[in-house]
């Protein structure tokens, strides 16, 4: 079995986001970037499947600028076998990512594609769903448990009000939820070993995909600054403030 894990380079979840008013975009200057946390969970799950003897090769792929290779290397240091870097100026919108992934999957077939349920920078939660539509294959979103049964995947999904278990035929697209696993840290020997692993370069032009975005960002703004709280002496005081100061009742 071959597993493909798309990994995105995003602003680290600990970083306080700033907006660059000149470029009307999130300021990425001197900002710590990391692998998207849900993608780290996806890589971990693929490695666990391989350690369980049910996978022969794990390939990670990232679309983005040159630095996306660092993200690929992180995944290789965790235990993935090989990387593919699709060089683009920025990370493209979900439909374009899905189209590129579909082309890669067309070239070398994969039995399982595990994506994050969403990127923590754009919060789109779209790529996995679009990819399964393009591939016309089964999908299990928000997976919190994945089991392999012969030629199918038994997936527990986190849904509103509980858990749902579904059985999917191969090939399948899965997206990870937070509770699927706890990703491992890469050990120093594995970080060294990852330097020898192959990362193939792909130019989107060679895939005959028109990388023209369909979505234009019109404005990016920071949320309004929060005003500090205060203490009230009595319930009457509280009601008065809610009515006359914040105007919520
Ligand atoms: P999104 O639909 O943008 O919320 O992203 C969902 C998932 O798609 C991510 O968790 C990644 O697994 C994958 N993905 C999105 N953008 C990229 C990218 N530029 N490179 C590789 N994978 C990506």
Boltz pocket constraint, residues with backbone or C-beta under 6 A from the ligand:
constraints:
  - pocket:
      binder: B
      contacts: [[A, 5], [A, 6], [A, 7], [A, 8], [A, 9], [A, 36], [A, 38], [A, 39], [A, 61], [A, 62], [A, 63], [A, 64], [A, 91], [A, 92], [A, 94], [A, 97], [A, 114], [A, 115], [A, 116], [A, 117], [A, 118], [A, 119], [A, 120], [A, 122], [A, 123], [A, 124], [A, 125], [A, 126], [A, 127], [A, 128]]
      max_distance: 6.0
